[in-house]
Amino acid sequence: MDLKNVKVKYCYMKNIKDEIVVSMLKSQIRNTWKDYSSNLIINNLDNLYVLYIKNDLIKQFKENMNEEIYNYLIKSNVGYVAGYVLFYKPKKEDTSNKIRYIHFCDSFIPKLNIINYIINYYSNRYKMKIIVPYESIDDAIQYWIKYFSRNYGINDVEELKEFINLNKLKVNYDYNLFEKYILL
């Protein structure tokens, strides 16, 4: 399955009026982020950027979806939020208005690189120069290492530090995590 061949809808969560879809996404977020983070995301649904698959397109994703969720979606005739990114705009340090941070993100259909797809769409649509995660989280560090390499040509911790300093990014990174996984 290649997302480029599927017509999907990008929108802010506040534009999705289907209460079943909103309820399902809230449940997914609570299951993924069991700490205070789930409340932070749910309280900021208006700022979420999502990849929304209309019900008539769900069948194209069957091979990548959890069977139970797939069957539920087909029977209930609702769309599905396949992934989301909570973007956050920095305040004063970015006078060019071309930097965005990612506070939280997740995808619910594996092996489709949904997060990267949403980031690229957002970047192209809003002409962003830099989009980076605000924090380094152990569970996602390998993804972000690949992301930095693919998007910015960064392949080691020193290059990452230089990139952050050069662009005056305000991030909360544990460089030891990056070092640990880069060396693997």
Rosetta blueprint (number, residue, H / E / L):
1 M L
2 D L
3 L H
4 K H
5 N H
6 V L
7 K L
8 V L
9 K E
10 Y E
11 C E
12 Y E
13 M H
14 K H
15 N H
16 I L
17 K L
18 D L
19 E H
20 I H
21 V H
22 V H
23 S H
24 M H
25 L H
26 K H
27 S H
28 Q H
29 I H
30 R H
31 N H
32 T H
33 W L
34 K L
35 D L
36 Y H
37 S H
38 S H
39 N H
40 L H
41 I H
42 I H
43 N L
44 N L
45 L H
46 D H
47 N H
48 L E
49 Y E
50 V E
51 L E
52 Y E
53 I E
54 K L
55 N H
56 D H
57 L H
58 I H
59 K H
60 Q H
61 F H
62 K H
63 E H
64 N H
65 M L
66 N L
67 E H
68 E H
69 I H
70 Y H
71 N H
72 Y H
73 L H
74 I H
75 K H
76 S H
77 N L
78 V L
79 G L
80 Y E
81 V E
82 A E
83 G E
84 Y E
85 V E
86 L E
87 F E
88 Y E
89 K L
90 P L
91 K L
92 K L
93 E L
94 D L
95 T L
96 S L
97 N L
98 K L
99 I E
100 R E
101 Y E
102 I E
103 H E
104 F E
105 C E
106 D E
107 S E
108 F L
109 I L
110 P L
111 K L
112 L L
113 N L
114 I H
115 I H
116 N H
117 Y H
118 I H
119 I H
120 N H
121 Y H
122 Y H
123 S H
124 N H
125 R H
126 Y H
127 K L
128 M L
129 K L
130 I E
131 I E
132 V E
133 P E
134 Y L
135 E E
136 S L
137 I L
138 D H
139 D H
140 A H
141 I H
142 Q H
143 Y H
144 W H
145 I H
146 K H
147 Y H
148 F H
149 S H
150 R H
151 N H
152 Y H
153 G L
154 I L
155 N L
156 D L
157 V H
158 E H
159 E H
160 L H
161 K H
162 E H
163 F H
164 I H
165 N H
166 L H
167 N L
168 K L
169 L L
170 K L
171 V L
172 N E
173 Y L
174 D L
175 Y H
176 N H
177 L H
178 F H
179 E H
180 K H
181 Y H
182 I H
183 L L
184 L L
